[in-house]
């Protein structure tokens, strides 16, 4: 509107859907708001093609990859079996299921970890909605013993994790893999 170019970059390795995004020009009834898509790679480009995006594409790769490549290995923590669990969220086309899927995922994964003997679990809540208190209440009701963290950066939690459990469409997946952590 003001003639100022706008760049857009993914914040997660989003599994491509045919969800039209008007900001990228996927809806021909709306002018695109984004001038350039800063692309992570082929998957990002395939998604842009599938939705009919008209913005310019510039391949930049994964922005956090270099930061982890240069990082020195973390010191031993002395903890065995620490598991970092990333909050689940439904993909964009099923917004009505967001809270129901978050709730059942949390309870199911934490109970499964307890049966496997992995008692040192951290549950990382997305920095946006919902509130941490939502999970505190669920954990108390079901007797789930885990640390629930909302605002600590993922890069601070990854070094102590033996492995990470989370959704495939989360930016945490790419960050965990860049930090050389197994991701389930």
ZAKOLVO-570552 format. One line per 3 residues: number of its first residue (from 1); their letters; for each residue y, z, x of N, C-alpha, C, CB. Coordinates in pm, whole numbers. Atoms other than C-alpha are relative to their C-alpha. Last residue first. Glycine has a CB too. Layout:
residues N
NUM	a	Y,Z,X,Y,Z,X,Y,Z,X,Y,Z,X  ...
***
This chain:
residues 184
184	xxx	94,25,108,-3814,1689,1013,74,-1,-132,-113,105,-2  -64,-7,133,-3597,1663,1322,-101,-40,-106,127,-93,-8  87,62,100,-3721,1734,1675,63,24,-137,-147,57,6
181	xxx	76,-92,86,-3427,1826,1898,-86,-80,-96,95,94,-77  141,-2,-41,-3298,1613,2188,-81,104,-75,-11,25,148  18,-124,-77,-2928,1694,2126,-145,20,42,48,121,-81
178	xxx	-79,18,-123,-2876,1331,2019,-12,122,90,149,-27,-36  74,93,-86,-3164,1382,1774,76,-24,131,-24,-133,-73  118,-71,-52,-2993,1690,1630,-79,-90,95,-90,48,-116
175	xxx	-47,-97,-99,-2659,1505,1598,-118,76,62,100,98,-64  -41,72,-121,-2819,1206,1429,43,96,109,113,-99,-32  118,64,-58,-2999,1429,1180,37,-70,130,-62,-99,-100
172	xxx	71,-95,-86,-2697,1654,1126,-122,-64,64,-42,123,-80  -51,22,-135,-2505,1354,991,-66,94,100,151,20,3  -101,-92,-50,-2729,1397,689,46,-41,139,-54,142,2
169	xxx	-132,61,12,-2910,1106,523,114,90,49,25,-38,-143  -11,116,-88,-3254,1207,648,140,-61,-5,-104,-105,-38  8,131,67,-3227,1549,488,27,-114,97,101,-6,-117
166	xxx	-116,38,80,-3298,1854,700,-17,-136,-63,124,3,84  47,58,126,-3542,2050,913,123,-35,-81,-96,99,-78  -94,2,111,-3453,2116,1278,-68,-64,-121,130,-78,38
163	xxx	-7,126,73,-3671,2213,1574,92,17,-120,-140,-46,-46  121,69,-46,-3701,2479,1843,-8,-136,-66,-128,85,-30  100,45,97,-3341,2573,1770,-119,-66,68,63,-96,-101
160	xxx	103,-104,18,-3142,2776,2025,-114,-45,-92,62,125,-55  69,-36,-124,-2939,2476,2151,-114,100,-19,98,57,97  110,84,-47,-2870,2340,1800,-70,50,126,51,-138,24
157	xxx	128,-47,53,-2662,2624,1655,-119,-77,58,-1,-11,-150  26,-136,-50,-2341,2580,1858,-138,51,-43,109,95,-51  22,8,-145,-2338,2199,1812,-25,138,61,119,-67,68
154	xxx	139,33,-26,-2379,2255,1436,-30,0,150,-35,-137,-60  33,141,-27,-2040,2418,1416,-147,-19,35,87,-53,114  26,20,-143,-2026,2765,1261,-37,-144,26,-111,95,50
151	xxx	-111,59,-76,-1868,2753,915,-22,-16,149,119,82,-20  -77,109,59,-2156,2800,673,96,-65,99,77,51,-119  -125,27,-73,-2433,3016,813,70,-118,-65,-27,-29,151
148	xxx	-66,112,68,-2721,3178,624,138,-16,62,9,23,-157  -145,-3,-22,-2950,3394,838,59,-124,-66,35,7,153  -51,96,-97,-3294,3418,689,149,21,16,-31,-146,-45
145	xxx	-63,-63,-116,-3511,3659,494,39,-108,100,-95,103,65  3,90,-116,-3588,3517,150,80,63,113,57,-141,-36  44,-75,-117,-3658,3791,-104,-14,-86,125,-131,66,-29
142	xxx	135,38,-39,-3641,3550,-398,-53,75,122,-5,-148,26  86,3,117,-3339,3710,-569,-146,-28,38,49,-106,-99  24,-137,45,-3168,3801,-241,-99,3,-116,132,67,-42
139	xxx	83,-66,-101,-3208,3449,-101,-34,143,-44,71,2,137  135,56,14,-3074,3294,-423,-95,70,97,-1,-153,25  56,-51,126,-2770,3526,-420,-144,-50,-20,88,-43,-119
136	xxx	25,-143,-17,-2694,3457,-52,-67,58,-124,132,75,29  128,-16,-69,-2736,3085,-122,-33,146,27,1,-77,130  101,64,86,-2457,3076,-382,-138,20,61,30,-153,-18
133	xxx	46,-103,93,-2253,3322,-169,-107,-52,-97,118,56,-79  111,-70,-64,-2228,3055,100,-60,103,-94,47,67,129  -33,-120,-78,-2006,2854,-133,-126,62,58,74,102,-88
130	xxx	-35,-121,75,-2104,2508,-244,34,115,93,-113,39,-92  69,-75,105,-1909,2297,-147,-151,-6,22,36,-54,-140  -65,19,131,-1779,2177,190,-69,84,-105,-2,-149,-41
127	xxx	-130,-67,4,-1884,2319,530,80,-23,-129,83,-46,117  -106,98,-24,-2246,2219,458,136,70,-9,-8,-118,-103  -63,53,121,-2473,2525,468,109,-99,41,58,115,-88
124	xxx	-137,48,-22,-2688,2587,775,51,-68,-125,7,-98,121  -31,101,102,-2998,2798,707,146,-37,14,-32,53,-145  -143,5,31,-3124,2981,1014,20,-111,-102,88,-25,130
121	xxx	-58,121,59,-3488,3072,1040,149,19,-24,-71,-36,-132  -137,4,-51,-3651,3326,1272,66,-130,-47,2,10,156  -84,-97,70,-3962,3397,1065,146,-3,44,-55,138,20
118	xxx	-132,22,-60,-4164,3090,1155,101,89,-72,42,-151,-9  -29,-99,-103,-4508,3230,1063,133,-19,69,-107,-1,101  38,56,-131,-4628,2920,878,31,97,114,72,-132,24
115	xxx	146,11,-3,-4625,3100,541,-50,-53,134,-49,-92,-112  56,-135,-6,-4264,3209,606,-153,-6,6,45,83,-123  -16,-50,-136,-4162,2852,687,-62,140,15,148,4,39
112	xxx	96,70,-84,-4305,2733,355,7,52,144,25,-152,-3  133,-58,28,-4109,2998,164,-107,-65,88,-37,-18,-148  2,-134,-58,-3786,2888,336,-133,70,-26,115,84,-55
109	xxx	7,8,-147,-3855,2522,264,-9,139,61,123,-75,57  127,59,-44,-3937,2574,-105,-13,0,152,-12,-142,-53  111,-93,27,-3650,2814,-180,-131,-54,55,-12,25,-152
106	xxx	-20,-124,-75,-3382,2602,-11,-119,94,-18,130,69,-45  23,30,-142,-3516,2272,-149,8,128,83,103,-104,52  146,8,-19,-3534,2414,-503,-36,-30,145,-59,-108,-92
103	xxx	65,-127,31,-3170,2528,-499,-149,-6,31,22,37,-149  -37,-92,-108,-3026,2218,-331,-76,132,-15,153,25,2  77,37,-117,-3220,1992,-571,33,91,119,26,-145,38
100	xxx	142,-25,23,-3090,2174,-878,-82,-33,123,-50,-81,-120  29,-143,-11,-2734,2186,-743,-146,31,-19,81,77,-100  -41,-60,-127,-2713,1811,-672,-39,148,10,149,-15,19
97	xxx	111,-77,-57,-2918,1677,-962,39,79,124,-114,-93,34  40,-106,91,-2628,1557,-1177,-108,89,58,-47,-59,-130  -89,-115,-14,-2484,1365,-882,-38,116,-92,141,-41,-29
94	xxx	56,-101,88,-2781,1129,-869,81,128,7,-147,28,35  22,52,134,-2642,803,-728,-51,104,-98,-95,-113,5  -112,26,87,-2478,958,-422,-27,-42,-143,78,-100,59
91	xxx	-77,119,-33,-2786,1095,-250,97,-31,-114,-94,-120,26  51,124,61,-2889,1449,-335,86,-117,45,-3,11,-155  -84,48,109,-2796,1724,-95,-58,-130,-51,148,-19,46
88	xxx	31,130,62,-3010,1937,132,106,-36,-103,-140,3,-66  -9,8,146,-2877,2216,351,-28,-142,-49,139,46,-48  -128,57,47,-2987,2197,714,-6,-13,-152,28,-139,66
85	xxx	18,77,123,-3268,2426,831,137,-42,-50,-77,83,-109  -129,24,64,-3260,2544,1192,-24,-90,-120,103,-64,100  -9,124,78,-3592,2687,1303,138,-7,-62,-111,-7,-109
82	xxx	-125,9,75,-3634,2948,1575,8,-137,-65,123,27,92  13,44,138,-4002,2969,1664,128,-5,-80,-93,87,-69  109,95,24,-3975,3180,1975,1,-38,-147,-138,61,42
79	xxx	48,-2,138,-3657,3350,2088,-105,-109,-18,117,-19,-100  98,-108,12,-3598,3422,2457,-58,10,-140,63,130,37  -48,-103,92,-3281,3214,2436,-95,118,-9,22,-58,-137
76	xxx	105,-51,90,-3339,2993,2739,53,114,-86,-123,47,81  81,-104,-64,-3013,2843,2873,-108,48,-97,89,120,45  -36,-137,37,-2901,2517,2712,-85,102,74,-14,19,-152
73	xxx	99,-63,86,-2945,2191,2903,39,144,-32,-139,-5,66  107,-57,-81,-2621,2046,3039,-99,70,-92,57,100,107  16,-145,8,-2420,1823,2808,-113,48,91,-27,44,-144
70	xxx	-65,-65,-115,-2331,1469,2921,-24,151,4,149,-28,-4  58,59,-120,-2577,1297,2686,56,69,125,28,-153,5  128,-66,-26,-2477,1534,2406,-65,-54,127,-94,-18,-118
67	xxx	-26,-142,-22,-2111,1428,2417,-129,74,32,67,63,-124  -45,-22,-138,-2210,1063,2463,23,148,29,128,-77,27  107,24,-96,-2406,1055,2139,38,32,143,-45,-141,-8
64	xxx	35,-123,-70,-2136,1217,1928,-106,-20,107,-47,101,-99  -109,-65,-73,-1957,896,1820,-39,126,78,106,35,-95  -4,-137,53,-2268,691,1732,100,83,80,-141,66,5
61	xxx	113,-87,-29,-2196,328,1813,18,139,-59,-21,10,150  -39,-107,-93,-1851,163,1814,-117,89,39,109,84,-61  116,-79,-42,-1920,-173,1648,44,101,104,-113,-91,57
58	xxx	-8,-17,-144,-1597,-297,1483,-114,94,41,141,58,45  96,-93,-58,-1622,-438,1134,15,3,152,-144,-37,-38  42,39,-135,-1335,-596,938,-96,106,54,124,-17,94
55	xxx	-81,-47,-112,-1322,-502,570,-57,-50,132,8,154,0  -79,109,-56,-1480,-718,300,84,42,121,90,-56,-106  -123,-48,-64,-1763,-491,189,73,-117,66,-31,111,105
52	xxx	-106,100,8,-2013,-671,-36,132,46,60,22,-40,-142  -99,-39,102,-2233,-369,-98,117,-98,-11,53,138,31  62,-22,131,-2542,-509,74,102,33,-108,-102,111,9
49	xxx	37,129,58,-2342,-648,368,-53,17,-142,-106,-70,87  -125,69,32,-2182,-310,437,-26,-136,-63,86,-16,126  -55,-64,120,-2524,-145,416,130,-69,-42,25,151,25
46	xxx	82,45,113,-2669,-395,664,51,58,-131,-147,38,21  -39,138,32,-2376,-328,901,-80,-55,-118,-21,-90,122  -134,-5,59,-2436,49,893,43,-140,-44,101,58,100
43	xxx	20,-58,133,-2806,-4,959,132,7,-75,-63,140,10  60,92,97,-2728,-243,1245,-14,56,-140,-134,-42,49  102,96,-44,-2492,-15,1438,-55,-81,-115,-112,72,70
40	xxx	93,-64,-93,-2256,283,1423,-100,-101,53,-73,116,-68  143,3,28,-1978,73,1267,-83,70,107,-46,-143,-14  49,-27,-134,-1607,151,1271,-149,24,-13,75,122,68
37	xxx	114,-91,0,-1514,-12,941,-45,15,144,-118,-52,-91  109,20,-95,-1168,-168,960,-106,108,-18,53,0,145  -24,123,-75,-890,-220,704,-117,-32,92,129,13,82
34	xxx	39,-8,-140,-1001,38,446,21,-136,67,-147,45,14  -93,-93,-65,-820,67,114,-23,5,150,-15,141,-61  58,-98,-93,-988,-242,-32,108,88,62,-78,-72,111
31	xxx	-25,40,-139,-813,-399,-332,-58,104,96,153,-18,26  -90,-92,-70,-988,-310,-655,27,-51,141,-58,143,4  -111,-32,91,-1147,-551,-906,104,90,65,-52,67,-126
28	xxx	-106,102,-10,-1361,-705,-628,118,27,-93,-58,-136,-32  -33,29,140,-1560,-379,-601,117,-98,0,35,131,-80  124,30,71,-1726,-360,-260,20,-29,-147,-94,113,15
25	xxx	-7,133,58,-1386,-384,-88,-126,-41,-73,29,-99,107  43,97,-101,-1439,-90,147,5,-143,-52,-140,33,47  -88,-13,-117,-1236,154,-67,-34,-101,109,-10,141,56
22	xxx	-121,80,16,-1416,20,-377,92,8,122,75,45,-123  -108,-90,-40,-1750,149,-260,129,-80,-2,-27,63,142  -125,70,-33,-2034,-26,-440,109,103,30,43,-93,-117
19	xxx	-112,-71,62,-2356,175,-422,129,-69,44,1,151,40  -89,105,49,-2632,-67,-332,116,61,-79,-78,-100,-89  23,21,142,-2796,196,-123,90,-115,-42,28,131,-85
16	xxx	-72,98,82,-2818,218,252,-48,-6,-144,-12,-135,62  103,97,34,-2955,546,391,64,-102,-94,-125,69,-67  25,18,143,-2648,718,529,-105,-107,-24,129,-36,-72
13	xxx	78,124,0,-2665,788,902,-48,-30,-141,-119,9,99  144,-25,0,-2386,1041,856,-73,-133,7,-44,81,-126  18,-135,-51,-2011,1071,898,-147,39,-4,85,100,-81
10	xxx	103,-82,64,-1958,700,875,5,141,53,-140,-60,23  124,-12,-74,-1633,564,1013,-95,88,-79,25,59,143  99,-87,64,-1327,430,833,-124,3,89,-36,-51,-144
7	xxx	134,10,-55,-1010,283,986,-90,98,-73,-1,27,153  86,-117,15,-693,236,780,-136,-30,60,-12,42,-149  144,24,-7,-411,-8,866,-79,131,-6,-35,-76,128
4	xxx	55,-74,-113,-62,95,746,-151,-23,3,33,153,-10  23,88,-114,96,-171,524,-55,69,123,125,-69,35  -115,-8,-90,239,87,284,-16,-88,122,23,142,42
1	x	-120,0,82,0,0,0,126,0,86,0,120,-93
***
